[in-house]
């Protein structure tokens, strides 16, 4: 049980051997919900994308495939995730289409109004102070830009709530809570999609 808790605890900020295993698992394990979520993005042709909480870099690569003229800046709090994301996207980095950097969503080292799209896949569970972090996301978005949140949990499913008790710093937010935080952060247009059979959600916010 101790080893299991230590392993899943690496979800928040992967490090060490167990963290490397977790990152590989997240790249594979979150693929279905991430791809489902991207399928519900509005029709866009973004030039610059910020993938926040990028983990192992798989979603950044998928965004580059989907938006062939875009440059993706992938940001993560974990140095190990940054290392793994750089390795996963090595060819895109060499081609000048991907930047991977360490960063904190509460104080992003990114310019104002620079991005057409910001994404957060399976990550806001661990963001410190969602309203403040969402305000940072809004800051880096251009007017008319979108912030897309994709979560495997709608904040009410028993499985996710179980992990919330195990993983330090994890919080599963409900759709009304996410909407309220986004609106308090200054987003005026917010809408969502809920999977018909699973607790998967997509929340869209337009600046």
C-alpha positions in Angstrom: 0.0 0.0 0.0 2.9 2.4 0.8 4.5 1.8 -2.5 1.2 2.3 -4.3 0.6 5.6 -2.5 4.1 6.8 -3.3 3.6 5.8 -7.0 0.3 7.6 -7.4 1.6 10.5 -5.4 3.9 11.2 -8.3 0.9 12.3 -10.4 1.3 15.8 -9.0 5.0 16.4 -9.6 6.7 13.3 -11.0 10.3 12.7 -9.9 12.7 9.8 -9.7 12.2 6.3 -11.0 8.5 6.1 -10.0 7.9 9.5 -11.5 9.4 8.3 -14.8 7.1 5.3 -14.8 4.1 7.6 -14.0 4.9 9.9 -16.9 5.1 7.0 -19.3 1.8 5.7 -17.9 0.1 9.1 -18.2 1.2 9.5 -21.9 -0.5 6.2 -22.6 -3.3 6.1 -20.1 -4.6 9.6 -20.7 -4.6 9.3 -24.5 -8.2 8.4 -24.9 -9.7 11.1 -22.8 -7.3 13.7 -24.3 -8.2 12.7 -27.9 -11.9 12.7 -27.0 -11.4 16.2 -25.5 -9.6 17.5 -28.6 -12.5 16.3 -30.7 -14.7 18.8 -28.9 -12.5 21.8 -29.4 -14.0 24.6 -31.5 -12.9 25.0 -35.1 -9.6 26.9 -34.8 -6.5 27.7 -36.7 -4.1 28.7 -33.9 -0.7 30.0 -34.6 0.6 29.7 -31.0 -0.6 27.2 -28.4 0.4 26.9 -24.7 0.0 23.4 -23.3 0.0 23.9 -19.6 0.9 21.0 -17.3 2.2 19.1 -20.3 3.4 16.0 -18.5 5.3 13.7 -20.8 4.6 15.7 -23.9 2.2 13.4 -25.7 -0.6 15.9 -26.0 1.7 18.6 -27.2 2.6 16.3 -30.1 -1.0 15.6 -30.8 -1.7 19.3 -30.9 1.1 19.8 -33.4 -0.4 17.1 -35.6 -3.9 18.7 -35.4 -2.8 22.2 -36.0 0.0 21.9 -38.6 0.8 25.6 -38.7 1.0 26.1 -35.0 4.0 26.4 -32.6 3.3 24.8 -29.2 4.9 25.9 -25.9 4.6 23.1 -23.4 5.0 24.0 -19.7 5.3 21.8 -16.7 6.1 22.2 -13.0 8.1 19.0 -12.9 11.7 19.0 -14.2 11.4 15.3 -15.0 8.3 15.9 -17.0 10.1 18.7 -18.9 12.9 16.3 -19.7 10.5 13.6 -20.9 8.4 16.0 -22.9 11.6 17.3 -24.6 12.6 13.7 -25.5 9.1 12.9 -26.8 9.0 16.0 -29.0 12.6 16.1 -30.0 11.9 16.3 -33.8 9.3 19.0 -33.3 11.7 21.0 -31.2 14.5 20.7 -33.8 12.0 21.8 -36.5 11.2 24.9 -34.4 7.6 24.0 -33.8 7.8 23.1 -30.1 9.2 24.7 -27.0 9.3 22.8 -23.7 10.0 24.7 -20.5 9.7 24.4 -16.7 7.1 26.7 -15.2 4.5 27.4 -12.6 0.9 28.0 -13.8 0.4 30.5 -10.9 3.1 32.7 -12.4 3.7 31.8 -16.0 7.0 33.1 -17.6 5.0 33.8 -20.8 4.2 37.1 -22.5 0.8 38.8 -22.3 -1.7 38.1 -25.1 0.6 35.9 -27.0 -1.4 32.7 -27.5 -4.5 31.8 -29.5 -5.1 28.6 -27.5 -4.2 27.3 -24.1 -4.8 23.7 -23.0 -4.9 21.9 -19.7 -5.2 18.1 -20.0 -5.7 16.2 -16.7 -3.9 18.8 -14.7 -6.0 21.5 -13.0 -6.6 19.0 -10.2 -3.1 20.1 -8.9 -3.2 23.8 -9.7 -2.7 26.0 -6.6 -5.7 28.4 -6.4 -7.6 27.8 -9.6 -9.0 31.3 -9.9 -5.5 32.8 -9.8 -4.1 30.3 -12.2 -7.0 30.8 -14.6 -6.4 34.5 -14.5 -2.8 33.8 -15.5 -4.0 31.7 -18.4 -6.3 34.6 -19.5 -3.4 37.0 -19.4 -1.4 35.1 -21.9 -4.3 34.6 -24.3 -5.1 37.0 -27.2 -8.5 38.5 -27.3 -10.7 35.9 -28.8 -8.4 33.1 -27.7 -9.6 29.9 -26.1 -8.7 28.1 -22.9 -9.6 24.4 -23.1 -9.7 22.1 -20.0 -10.0 18.4 -20.4 -10.6 16.2 -17.3 -11.2 12.6 -16.8 -13.3 13.4 -13.7 -16.3 15.6 -13.4 -15.7 16.0 -9.7 -18.4 13.6 -8.6 -17.3 10.1 -9.7 -16.3 7.8 -6.8 -13.1 6.6 -8.4 -11.6 10.0 -8.7 -12.7 11.1 -5.3 -10.9 8.0 -3.9 -7.6 9.2 -5.4 -8.2 12.7 -4.0 -7.9 11.2 -0.6 -4.6 9.4 -1.5 -2.8 12.0 -3.5 -1.6 15.1 -1.6 -2.7 18.4 -3.2 -5.3 16.8 -5.5 -8.8 18.4 -5.9 -11.5 17.2 -8.3 -13.6 20.1 -9.4 -17.2 19.9 -10.5 -18.4 21.7 -13.7 -20.1 24.5 -11.7 -17.0 25.0 -9.7 -14.7 25.2 -12.8 -17.2 27.6 -14.5 -17.3 29.8 -11.4 -13.5 30.0 -11.2 -13.2 30.8 -14.9 -15.8 33.6 -14.6 -14.1 35.1 -11.5 -10.9 35.0 -13.5 -12.5 37.2 -16.2 -13.7 34.7 -18.8 -17.2 35.8 -19.9 -18.0 32.9 -22.4 -17.8 29.5 -20.7 -19.4 26.2 -21.9 -18.8 22.5 -21.4 -19.3 19.0 -22.8 -19.9 16.0 -20.7 -19.3 12.5 -22.0 -22.5 10.5 -22.3 -21.2 7.4 -20.4 -18.1 8.5 -18.6 -17.3 11.3 -16.1 -15.1 12.9 -18.8 -15.5 16.6 -19.3 -14.4 19.4 -21.6 -14.7 23.0 -20.5 -14.1 25.9 -22.9 -13.5 29.5 -22.0 -13.1 32.3 -24.5 -11.4 35.6 -23.8 
